[in-house]
Amino acid sequence: MAPKSYIYIDNIYKLFTAKGNLNDFYEDSAKIIGELGTKWRVYFINLGEIRMMMEGRGIELPPEAKKELEEGFAEVFERKVKKGK
């Protein structure tokens, strides 16, 4: 089963690849942003205080996740350096 975030990724992809008028683009993008904002707020209300209680404690990422993040950051920095930004 795919993570729920994939639904939004698919919707955003469809939004940017669709041929339509600008008003449809605005309406569809506002719906996506509204849904993401609503879900984020619910998660924050339910789980936001947990982060505050755990402040000061670090989390240990699995080695695969660390490697993936490092490679992603390196790729972004490399592109920016090549562009001179």
Wavefront OBJ file of the C-alpha trace (Angstrom):
o trace
v 0.000 0.000 0.000
v 1.429 3.385 -1.032
v 1.821 6.145 1.554
v -0.997 8.678 1.633
v 1.372 11.425 0.515
v 1.561 9.723 -2.898
v -2.046 10.762 -3.495
v -1.007 14.397 -3.247
v 2.076 13.861 -5.364
v -0.089 12.290 -8.063
v -2.604 15.140 -7.845
v 0.117 17.772 -8.110
v 1.665 15.946 -11.078
v -1.723 15.803 -12.835
v -2.254 19.473 -12.042
v 0.975 20.562 -13.715
v 0.654 18.262 -16.711
v -3.007 18.970 -17.471
v -4.022 21.239 -20.278
v -6.717 23.561 -19.023
v -7.497 27.144 -18.319
v -5.919 29.191 -15.561
v -9.076 29.288 -13.419
v -9.187 25.486 -13.270
v -5.512 25.469 -12.292
v -6.179 27.928 -9.452
v -9.206 26.010 -8.189
v -7.492 22.629 -8.285
v -4.316 23.916 -6.644
v -6.356 25.655 -3.914
v -8.119 22.350 -3.171
v -4.804 20.509 -2.852
v -3.319 23.217 -0.617
v -6.486 23.281 1.496
v -6.451 19.519 1.993
v -2.750 19.510 2.900
v -3.239 22.402 5.316
v -6.188 20.741 6.996
v -4.383 17.412 7.409
v -1.242 19.148 8.686
v -3.274 21.049 11.281
v -4.970 17.850 12.501
v -1.595 16.130 12.845
v -0.173 19.148 14.661
v -3.098 19.286 17.079
v -2.819 15.568 17.797
v 0.956 15.141 17.736
v 2.533 18.597 17.990
v 2.925 18.481 21.729
v 4.823 15.194 21.510
v 7.603 16.952 19.601
v 7.813 19.604 22.303
v 8.058 16.958 25.019
v 10.838 15.196 23.141
v 12.821 18.368 22.454
v 16.445 17.896 23.327
v 16.378 14.216 22.455
v 17.757 13.255 19.090
v 16.349 10.629 16.798
v 18.500 8.078 15.073
v 17.786 7.564 11.394
v 18.327 4.199 9.769
v 21.562 4.064 7.730
v 19.603 3.831 4.443
v 17.681 7.017 5.260
v 20.877 8.870 6.179
v 22.511 7.817 2.931
v 19.479 8.850 0.887
v 19.372 12.274 2.554
v 23.111 12.808 2.103
v 22.907 11.909 -1.581
v 19.915 14.199 -2.073
v 21.634 17.156 -0.406
v 24.835 16.507 -2.349
v 22.915 16.451 -5.629
v 21.152 19.745 -4.878
v 24.380 21.458 -3.826
v 26.173 20.142 -6.890
v 23.468 21.529 -9.203
v 23.562 24.916 -7.469
v 27.356 25.090 -7.686
v 27.268 24.234 -11.395
v 24.680 26.995 -11.952
v 26.766 29.421 -9.908
v 24.111 30.061 -7.262
l 1 2 3 4 5 6 7 8 9 10 11 12 13 14 15 16 17 18 19 20 21 22 23 24 25 26 27 28 29 30 31 32 33 34 35 36 37 38 39 40 41 42 43 44 45 46 47 48 49 50 51 52 53 54 55 56 57 58 59 60 61 62 63 64 65 66 67 68 69 70 71 72 73 74 75 76 77 78 79 80 81 82 83 84 85
